[in-house]
Amino acid sequence: MDADNAVRLIGPRGALCIRSEGYDQVSLLPLSPVVTGITLTGFQYPLTDAELTIGQSLGISNRLLDRTGTISISEGHLLVIQSRG
C-alpha cells in the first residue's frame, strides 16, 4: 500500500471485501493462466462466475459503486489493485 495504490492477492476459493477509503478504481489481474468463478458485487461493472486469462483487459478500471464491494473466485490467483481515481 502506498499513497496511490493498495494491492492484494486472492487465492483459490477466496473472497475479499474491499472498502473504498479513497481507492475507488479497482483492477483485477490474473496471476495464474486462468482465474475462474470471478464474482463482483458492489461494482459499476459486476461479474457473475466470469473467467479471466492472462492478457485480458476485462478486469481493468472498474469502480466501486458504494463504500464496499466483494470479490470472490473459484480457482486461480487474482491480483486486486485499488487506485485513487
C-alpha positions in Angstrom: 0.0 0.0 0.0 1.2 3.5 -0.8 -0.4 6.9 -1.2 -2.0 6.0 -4.5 -2.5 2.2 -4.6 -3.5 -0.8 -2.4 -2.6 -4.3 -3.7 -4.0 -7.6 -2.5 -4.0 -11.2 -3.7 -6.9 -13.6 -3.7 -6.2 -17.4 -3.9 -8.3 -20.4 -4.9 -11.8 -20.4 -3.3 -11.0 -17.0 -1.8 -13.1 -13.9 -1.2 -12.2 -10.3 -0.4 -14.4 -7.5 0.9 -12.8 -4.2 0.0 -13.5 -0.6 1.2 -13.2 2.5 -0.9 -11.2 4.6 1.6 -10.4 6.9 -1.4 -9.2 4.0 -3.6 -12.3 3.8 -5.8 -10.8 2.4 -9.0 -10.2 -1.3 -9.0 -8.3 -3.5 -11.5 -8.1 -7.3 -11.5 -5.1 -9.0 -13.0 -4.9 -12.8 -13.2 -1.5 -14.2 -11.9 -2.3 -17.7 -12.9 -3.0 -18.6 -16.6 -6.8 -18.7 -15.9 -8.9 -17.5 -13.0 -12.4 -18.9 -12.8 -15.6 -18.2 -10.9 -15.0 -14.4 -10.5 -18.0 -12.7 -9.0 -18.0 -9.0 -8.2 -20.8 -7.2 -6.2 -21.0 -3.5 -5.5 -19.1 -2.5 -8.6 -20.0 -0.4 -11.7 -19.4 -3.4 -13.8 -20.5 -6.5 -11.8 -19.5 -10.0 -12.9 -21.0 -13.4 -12.1 -18.9 -16.6 -12.4 -16.6 -15.0 -15.0 -13.3 -16.1 -16.2 -10.1 -14.1 -16.8 -6.9 -15.2 -18.6 -3.6 -13.5 -18.6 -3.6 -10.7 -21.1 -7.3 -10.0 -21.0 -8.4 -6.4 -20.3 -11.9 -7.3 -18.9 -10.8 -6.7 -15.3 -9.1 -3.3 -15.8 -10.5 0.0 -14.4 -13.7 -1.0 -12.6 -15.2 1.3 -9.9 -16.8 0.7 -6.6 -20.4 2.0 -6.5 -20.6 2.2 -2.7 -18.1 2.3 0.1 -17.6 -1.5 -0.1 -17.5 -4.3 -2.7 -16.9 -8.0 -2.7 -14.7 -10.1 -5.0 -14.7 -13.9 -4.9 -13.1 -16.5 -7.1 -13.2 -20.3 -7.5 -9.8 -21.2 -9.0 -6.5 -19.4 -9.7 -4.7 -16.4 -8.2 -6.0 -12.9 -8.8 -4.2 -9.6 -8.0 -6.6 -6.9 -6.9 -5.3 -3.3 -7.4 -7.2 -0.4 -5.9 -6.1 3.1 -7.1 -7.1 6.6 -6.4 -9.4 7.8 -9.2 
